[in-house]
């Protein structure tokens, strides 16, 4: 997940949420994280979950670990 030659990487856990897909939920998790974090080096998807209503998926959730370089 962390792709640096030398230094320190910090990892945080976030949950991306989408009404479209799990892939979109991951994309949203990374995009939102990048608004406040610089130097993101990777993402690890920990789990996928979903909310279901009336027999259909309504919300896709992706729990992700986001790695970034500590300056």
N, C-alpha and C positions, 0 to 999 in steps of 0.2 A: 504494500500500500504506500509506504513512504519511499520516495525515489529521490534521494539526495546522496552525494558522495561523502559529505562530512557535515557535522553539526547536530542540531536537535530538532526533532519533530514532535509536535503536540497533536493529540488525537481527541476530538470531541464527538459526541453522539447526537445526531439530529434525526428528526422524522419528517420526511417529505410526504405531502398529501396531494392527491390528484383525483379528479373525477373521471379521468381518461384511462390511465394505465399505470402499472408499477414502474415502467421505464420513465414515464413522465414524472412520477413521484420522486424518483432518484434524481432526475434532471433538476427538479425544483429544489430539492435539498441542497444540491451543490450550488446552484445559482443563488439561492438566498444566502447561503453561507459565505459565498464570495463577495457579497455586499459589505460584509464587516471584517472578513478575514482576507489577508493577502498571502500569497505563497502557498496556495493549496496544491499539494503534490499527489493526492490520490483519495479514493473513496472505496470503502468496503461495505457492501450491503450485508447487514446482519440478519434481517428478516423481512418478510413481506406479510402484511395482514390486510384485511379488507372489512368494510362494513357492508352488511347485506340488509336489504329491505324488500319485502314482497318477492322474495326469490331471486333477486338480482343484486349484483355488486353496485353500490352507490359511491363508495370512496375507496381508493387504493392508498395504502400506507407503506412506505419503505423506510425502515430503520437503518440508518447509515452511520458509519464512522468516517469522519472527514479528517484527513491529516494535513497539517500545514507546518511550514518552517517557522521555528521560533527565532526571532531576530535578537 
